[in-house]
Amino acid sequence: MHGHGSGGPKDVWTHNVEATASLLIAFGTLITTCSAQGLFTPSTASRWILEYLVPFQLPIFYFCLGFLYQRYRTTRTPRAWGQNLRRELALMGIPFAAFTVLVLLTNSAVGAKPPLSVADLLRALFIEPVIPVGYFYTCLIIYAITPTVKSRRNASGLLFAAVAAKAAIVALASLPATAEMATRLPYAVTSVAENWIWVAGGMAMALYRGLPLVRGSEKAWALGALWVATSVIAFYAGWTGETSHAVLDALGVLWATSLFSTVFRSGRQNRFYDFVTRYTMAIWLFHGICLALYFHLWKAAGISVTAAPWMAAVGAALVCYGMPVLIMAVLSRLGKAGIIVYPARYLPPAPATMLRKTPH
């Protein structure tokens, strides 16, 4: 999605699962926003979707990032590590900075936050990123501390460290004696501790060539059924803590990997994903801004959305998915304006010294 891989036929599944994750994240925002506007009362199904289905979509992005990073990069030397980090600073830093400003300006325009100040901007850029661009912030830190692995021993060590970090943050957030302390930890610490495991898992999957172990229609169906059954039991039992989410997120990522690597094993692309994958980042980054402005326009016009709930909801869905596509189409025709969403399309290719000659 960000230009980490070559985009060859074998990687079609990664692009498609990321596109699906982006659509589901936008769907979660759509449900939340429409509910907050009073367009419908949250149902059991919508609460389950928001509690369990949407949360594991972001780990999918981290997992695919790790998979493509290990598959196509080599950062075992100081030179290659530095080159990769400089490139990622551009690939992730540009949309991070651009959308930090856009989100803060939007929040100010719709009255959700006070007028944008320098202090707010600096805090969002360096201390507490805004949604959804905290992902880029976290990835840059993970890149800085995670060179590509060259052996199973290296991969085992990386996985052990990432699992330990995940276990530590889950324990801190779950135990009554330390829960308050966990909320005071810096964003950089909590986010890396929570998400490093997904990147490490993707890297291990690439190094071990583990896709054949999870690929297969029977395995995908079994993992899907297990995730659905476990999430439904957790939902009705009220298991909404960090531990249950960590387990369900891991199972969900495994299920998504199994399903998409099976369906798109041949590397052939279909028409739907051929279109959607062109706008994965645009939908993910723009949908929240578009929805906020959409409902603000209703308010500015003096019209209550609850007076025409179905029309408002349908319009919100169109705005959520259609406007990002339209905006990206316009940006792509304005010179290099599209760089704020897809820097990899406008920057020089990665140096050969940091490319893996024979991808795993």
C-alpha positions as CSV (number, residue, x, y, z in Angstrom):
1,M,0.0,0.0,0.0
2,H,2.8,2.4,0.8
3,G,5.3,1.2,-1.8
4,H,7.1,-1.3,0.4
5,G,6.8,-4.2,-2.1
6,S,7.3,-4.6,-5.8
7,G,3.6,-5.4,-6.3
8,G,4.3,-8.6,-8.2
9,P,1.6,-11.3,-8.8
10,K,2.5,-13.2,-5.6
11,D,1.6,-10.0,-3.6
12,V,-1.9,-9.5,-4.9
13,W,-3.4,-11.0,-1.8
14,T,-1.6,-8.4,0.4
15,H,-2.9,-5.5,-1.6
16,N,-6.4,-6.9,-1.6
17,V,-6.5,-7.7,2.1
18,E,-5.3,-4.2,2.9
19,A,-8.0,-2.8,0.6
20,T,-10.7,-4.8,2.4
21,A,-9.3,-3.7,5.8
22,S,-9.6,0.0,4.6
23,L,-13.2,-0.5,3.5
24,L,-14.1,-2.1,6.9
25,I,-12.3,0.6,8.9
26,A,-14.3,3.2,7.0
27,F,-17.5,1.2,7.6
28,G,-16.8,1.3,11.3
29,T,-16.4,5.0,11.2
30,L,-19.6,5.3,9.2
31,I,-21.5,3.3,11.8
32,T,-20.1,5.3,14.7
33,T,-20.7,8.7,13.1
34,C,-24.3,7.9,11.9
35,S,-25.1,6.6,15.4
36,A,-23.7,9.7,17.0
37,Q,-25.8,11.8,14.7
38,G,-28.9,9.9,15.9
39,L,-29.6,8.3,12.5
40,F,-30.1,4.9,14.2
41,T,-29.9,3.2,17.5
42,P,-26.9,0.9,17.8
43,S,-27.9,-2.7,17.3
44,T,-26.4,-5.9,18.6
45,A,-24.8,-6.5,15.2
46,S,-23.3,-3.0,15.0
47,R,-21.9,-3.2,18.5
48,W,-20.3,-6.6,17.6
49,I,-18.8,-5.2,14.4
50,L,-17.3,-2.2,16.2
51,E,-16.1,-4.2,19.2
52,Y,-14.4,-7.1,17.3
53,L,-14.5,-7.0,13.5
54,V,-13.2,-3.5,13.0
55,P,-10.3,-3.6,15.5
56,F,-8.3,-6.3,13.8
57,Q,-8.2,-4.4,10.5
58,L,-5.4,-2.1,11.5
59,P,-3.2,-5.1,12.6
60,I,-3.6,-6.4,9.1
61,F,-1.9,-3.3,7.8
62,Y,1.1,-3.9,10.1
63,F,1.2,-7.6,9.3
64,C,1.3,-6.9,5.5
65,L,3.9,-4.2,6.1
66,G,6.1,-6.6,7.9
67,F,5.6,-9.3,5.2
68,L,6.6,-7.0,2.3
69,Y,9.4,-5.4,4.3
70,Q,11.1,-8.8,4.9
71,R,10.3,-10.0,1.4
72,Y,11.8,-7.1,-0.5
73,R,14.1,-5.2,1.8
74,T,17.5,-5.9,3.4
75,T,18.6,-3.6,6.1
76,R,21.3,-5.7,7.8
77,T,24.0,-3.1,7.2
78,P,24.1,0.4,8.7
79,R,24.0,1.9,5.2
80,A,21.0,-0.1,4.1
81,W,19.2,0.6,7.4
82,G,19.8,4.3,7.0
83,Q,18.7,4.3,3.4
84,N,15.5,2.5,4.3
85,L,14.7,4.8,7.2
86,R,15.3,7.9,5.1
87,R,13.0,6.5,2.4
88,E,10.3,5.6,4.9
89,L,10.5,9.1,6.4
90,A,9.4,10.3,3.1
91,L,6.8,7.6,2.3
92,M,5.2,7.9,5.7
93,G,6.2,11.3,6.9
94,I,4.6,13.1,4.0
95,P,1.0,11.7,4.5
96,F,1.5,11.8,8.3
97,A,2.3,15.6,8.3
98,A,-0.3,16.4,5.6
99,F,-3.2,14.6,7.2
100,T,-2.3,15.7,10.7
101,V,-2.8,19.3,9.5
102,L,-6.0,18.3,7.5
103,V,-7.6,16.5,10.4
104,L,-6.8,19.3,12.9
105,L,-8.2,21.9,10.5
106,T,-11.3,19.8,9.9
107,N,-11.8,19.4,13.7
108,S,-11.6,23.1,14.1
109,A,-13.9,23.8,11.1
110,V,-16.7,21.6,12.4
111,G,-16.3,22.8,16.0
112,A,-15.1,19.5,17.4
113,K,-11.9,21.2,18.6
114,P,-10.7,24.8,19.3
115,P,-9.0,26.7,16.5
116,L,-5.7,25.1,15.5
117,S,-2.7,26.3,17.4
118,V,1.0,25.8,17.0
119,A,1.0,23.9,20.3
120,D,-1.7,21.5,19.1
121,L,0.1,20.9,15.8
122,L,3.5,20.2,17.5
123,R,1.8,17.8,20.0
124,A,0.1,15.9,17.2
125,L,3.3,15.7,15.2
126,F,5.6,14.6,17.9
127,I,3.7,13.3,21.0
128,E,0.1,12.3,20.4
129,P,-0.8,11.7,16.7
130,V,-4.4,12.1,15.5
131,I,-6.5,9.3,14.1
132,P,-5.8,7.8,11.6
133,V,-2.2,8.8,11.0
134,G,-0.8,7.4,14.3
135,Y,-0.1,4.3,12.1
136,F,2.7,6.1,10.3
137,Y,4.2,7.4,13.5
138,T,4.3,3.9,14.9
139,C,5.7,2.4,11.7
140,L,8.6,4.8,11.6
141,I,9.6,3.9,15.2
142,I,9.3,0.2,14.3
143,Y,11.4,0.6,11.2
144,A,14.1,2.3,13.4
145,I,14.3,-0.6,15.8
146,T,13.7,-3.5,13.4
147,P,16.2,-4.5,10.8
148,T,15.2,-7.3,8.4
149,V,16.0,-10.8,9.7
150,K,18.4,-13.1,7.9
151,S,17.9,-16.4,9.8
152,R,15.3,-18.3,11.7
153,R,17.2,-17.6,14.9
154,N,17.0,-13.8,14.2
155,A,13.2,-14.2,13.5
156,S,12.7,-16.2,16.7
157,G,14.5,-13.5,18.7
158,L,12.4,-10.7,17.1
159,L,9.2,-12.6,17.7
160,F,10.1,-13.2,21.3
161,A,10.8,-9.5,21.9
162,A,7.6,-8.5,20.1
163,V,5.5,-11.0,22.1
164,A,7.1,-9.9,25.3
165,A,6.3,-6.2,24.5
166,K,2.7,-7.2,23.7
167,A,2.3,-9.3,26.8
168,A,3.7,-6.5,29.0
169,I,1.4,-3.8,27.6
170,V,-1.7,-6.1,27.8
171,A,-0.8,-7.0,31.4
172,L,-0.2,-3.3,32.4
173,A,-3.6,-2.3,30.9
174,S,-5.5,-5.3,32.3
175,L,-4.3,-5.4,35.9
176,P,-6.1,-3.1,38.3
177,A,-2.9,-2.1,40.0
178,T,-1.3,-0.9,36.8
179,A,-4.2,0.1,34.5
180,E,-3.9,3.8,35.4
181,M,-0.2,3.8,34.9
182,A,-0.7,2.3,31.4
183,T,-2.9,5.2,30.4
184,R,-0.1,7.6,31.3
185,L,2.5,5.9,29.1
186,P,3.6,7.9,26.0
187,Y,1.8,7.1,22.8
188,A,5.1,5.9,21.2
189,V,5.6,3.3,23.9
190,T,2.0,1.9,24.0
191,S,1.5,1.9,20.2
192,V,4.8,0.2,19.4
193,A,4.3,-2.4,22.2
194,E,0.8,-3.1,20.9
195,N,1.6,-3.4,17.2
196,W,5.2,-4.6,16.9
197,I,4.0,-8.1,17.1
198,W,2.0,-7.8,13.9
199,V,5.0,-6.5,11.9
200,A,7.2,-9.2,13.4
201,G,4.6,-11.8,12.5
202,G,4.5,-10.7,8.9
203,M,8.3,-10.8,8.7
204,A,8.4,-14.3,10.1
205,M,5.7,-15.4,7.7
206,A,7.9,-14.1,4.8
207,L,11.1,-15.6,6.1
208,Y,9.7,-19.0,7.0
209,R,7.6,-19.0,3.8
210,G,4.7,-19.8,6.0
211,L,1.8,-19.0,3.6
212,P,1.5,-22.7,2.5
213,L,0.9,-23.6,6.1
214,V,-2.2,-21.4,6.4
215,R,-3.4,-21.4,2.8
216,G,-6.3,-23.6,1.7
217,S,-10.1,-23.2,1.5
218,E,-10.7,-25.6,4.4
219,K,-8.2,-23.8,6.6
220,A,-9.7,-20.4,5.8
221,W,-13.2,-21.6,6.5
222,A,-12.1,-23.2,9.8
223,L,-10.2,-20.1,10.9
224,G,-13.2,-17.9,10.0
225,A,-15.6,-20.1,11.8
226,L,-13.3,-20.1,14.9
227,W,-13.0,-16.4,14.9
228,V,-16.7,-15.7,14.5
229,A,-17.6,-18.3,17.2
230,T,-15.0,-16.9,19.6
231,S,-15.9,-13.3,19.0
232,V,-19.6,-14.0,19.5
233,I,-18.9,-15.8,22.8
234,A,-16.7,-13.0,23.9
235,F,-19.3,-10.4,23.0
236,Y,-22.1,-12.0,24.9
237,A,-19.8,-12.9,27.8
238,G,-18.6,-9.3,28.0
239,W,-15.0,-10.1,27.4
240,T,-13.9,-6.8,26.1
241,G,-10.5,-6.5,27.8
242,E,-7.0,-6.2,26.3
243,T,-6.4,-10.0,26.6
244,S,-9.5,-11.1,24.6
245,H,-8.9,-8.4,22.0
246,A,-5.2,-9.5,21.6
247,V,-6.3,-13.1,21.0
248,L,-9.1,-12.2,18.6
249,D,-6.9,-9.8,16.7
250,A,-4.2,-12.5,16.2
251,L,-6.8,-15.0,15.1
252,G,-8.4,-12.4,12.8
253,V,-5.1,-11.6,11.1
254,L,-4.4,-15.3,10.6
255,W,-7.9,-15.8,9.1
256,A,-7.5,-12.8,6.7
257,T,-4.1,-14.1,5.6
258,S,-5.4,-17.6,5.0
259,L,-8.5,-16.4,3.2
260,F,-6.9,-13.9,0.8
261,S,-3.7,-15.8,0.2
262,T,-6.0,-18.7,-0.9
263,V,-8.5,-16.8,-3.0
264,F,-5.7,-14.9,-4.8
265,R,-3.1,-17.6,-4.9
266,S,-2.8,-17.4,-8.7
267,G,-1.9,-13.8,-8.5
268,R,-4.8,-12.9,-10.8
269,Q,-6.7,-9.7,-10.0
270,N,-10.4,-9.2,-10.3
271,R,-12.2,-6.1,-11.4
272,F,-13.5,-5.1,-8.0
273,Y,-10.1,-5.2,-6.3
274,D,-8.3,-3.8,-9.4
275,F,-10.4,-0.6,-8.8
276,V,-10.4,-0.6,-4.9
277,T,-6.7,-1.1,-4.5
278,R,-6.0,2.1,-6.4
279,Y,-7.7,4.0,-3.5
280,T,-6.9,2.0,-0.4
281,M,-4.9,4.8,1.2
282,A,-7.3,7.5,-0.1
283,I,-10.4,5.8,1.5
284,W,-8.6,5.2,4.7
285,L,-7.2,8.7,5.1
286,F,-10.0,10.8,3.7
287,H,-13.2,9.0,4.9
288,G,-13.3,10.5,8.4
289,I,-12.6,14.0,7.1
290,C,-15.3,13.7,4.5
291,L,-17.9,12.4,7.0
292,A,-17.2,15.2,9.5
293,L,-17.6,17.8,6.8
294,Y,-20.7,16.2,5.4
295,F,-22.6,16.3,8.7
296,H,-21.3,19.8,9.4
297,L,-22.9,21.0,6.1
298,W,-26.2,19.6,7.2
299,K,-25.9,21.5,10.4
300,A,-24.7,24.7,8.7
301,A,-27.7,24.5,6.4
302,G,-30.0,24.4,9.4
303,I,-31.4,21.0,8.5
304,S,-31.7,18.2,11.1
305,V,-30.4,14.9,9.8
306,T,-33.0,13.0,11.8
307,A,-35.7,14.7,9.7
308,A,-34.6,12.5,6.8
309,P,-32.5,9.7,8.4
310,W,-32.5,7.3,5.5
311,M,-31.4,10.0,3.0
312,A,-28.8,11.3,5.4
313,A,-27.4,7.8,6.0
314,V,-27.3,6.9,2.3
315,G,-25.6,10.2,1.6
316,A,-23.1,9.5,4.4
317,A,-22.2,6.1,2.8
318,L,-21.7,7.7,-0.6
319,V,-19.5,10.4,0.9
320,C,-17.6,7.9,3.0
321,Y,-16.5,5.8,0.0
322,G,-17.1,8.0,-3.0
323,M,-15.6,11.3,-2.0
324,P,-12.1,9.9,-1.2
325,V,-12.1,8.3,-4.7
326,L,-13.1,11.6,-6.3
327,I,-10.6,13.6,-4.3
328,M,-7.8,11.2,-5.3
329,A,-8.8,11.4,-8.9
330,V,-8.6,15.2,-8.7
331,L,-5.2,15.2,-6.8
332,S,-3.7,12.8,-9.4
333,R,-4.4,15.4,-12.1
334,L,-2.9,18.3,-10.2
335,G,0.7,17.8,-10.9
336,K,2.3,16.0,-7.9
337,A,-0.5,16.9,-5.4
338,G,-1.2,13.2,-5.0
339,I,2.1,12.8,-3.1
340,I,0.3,13.6,0.1
341,V,-1.5,10.2,-0.2
342,Y,0.8,8.1,-2.3
343,P,4.4,9.4,-2.0
344,A,5.8,6.1,-3.6
345,R,4.2,7.1,-6.9
346,Y,6.2,10.3,-7.1
347,L,9.5,9.5,-5.4
348,P,12.5,7.8,-7.0
349,P,12.7,4.0,-6.7
350,A,14.4,2.4,-3.7
351,P,18.2,2.1,-4.0
352,A,19.4,-1.3,-5.1
353,T,21.6,-1.6,-1.9
354,M,18.5,-2.0,0.2
355,L,16.6,-4.4,-2.1
356,R,16.6,-8.1,-1.5
357,K,17.9,-9.7,-4.7
358,T,15.9,-12.9,-4.3
359,P,12.6,-12.3,-2.5
360,H,11.5,-15.0,-0.1
